[in-house]
C-alpha cells in the first residue's frame, strides 16, 4: 500500500506542484516549451504506469480494507456514468480548445465556442473526473480511494489550474473566451450564456465513446477481476 500512496503523491505533485504552479512557466522558460512538454509527458506516463502497477499490487493486500458498504443502486448507475465520462473524454479530445496544449491561439477564432465547449471549457478533465467519481461511488476499499481519489483531485483542480495558466498567457483574450463558457459543466447553458447543440458535437466522438465504453465493459473482468455490470 505504501508503494501506491507514493505513486499517488508523485502524480499529484507532478500536476499541482509543477504543472499547476508558476514553476511550470519557469521550467518552460529555461528548457523551452517543446522540451518541457516532452519531459512532462514522459514523467506523466511513467508515473501513471507506476500508479497502475502499484494499484494492482495493493488490491489483494490485507490492509486494503473496505471502509463502508457501497449502495446497491450505485452499481446499476455505474455503466451509464462511465458512458457519460467517455463521451466527455472523446469530445474533449476531438474539439479544438484553447485550453488544450499547443491550441491556445485558437482562442482568437470567433467560432471557437462550439460543441462540447458550450457545456464546459474543460471537457476532457471533467470526463476524467466523472470516470473517477463513478468508480468511487461503487468502491470503498483503500486502494481504490487512493487511485481514483487522486485522479479526481488532479482532474478537478486541473480545470482551475488551466484557467489560471491561460489567463496569465492570453490575458483579455482568455477572459473573453471564459465569459462565454463555464468550467463546471452546463453552468453556461443554465445561465443562458450558451445553448446545447448536439449537432456540433458530432457523431464521431459519440461513436468513439460508445466503442471505448463497450471495450472496457468487455475487458473489465479480464483486466480488473470483476464485471462492469452488477
Buried (B, 14 or more C-beta within 10 A) or exposed (E): BEBBBEBBEBBBEBBBEBBBBEEBEEBBEEBEEEEBBEEBEEBBEEBBEBBEEBBBBBBEBEEBEEEEEBEEEBBEBBBEBBBBBBBBBBBBBBBEBBBBEEEBEBBEEEEBBBBBBBBBBBBBBBBBBBBBBBBBBBBBBBBBBBBBBBBBBBBBBBBEBBBBBBBEEBEEBBEEBBEBBBBBBEBBBEEEBBEEEEEBBBEEBBEBBBEBBEEBBEEBEEEEEEEBEE
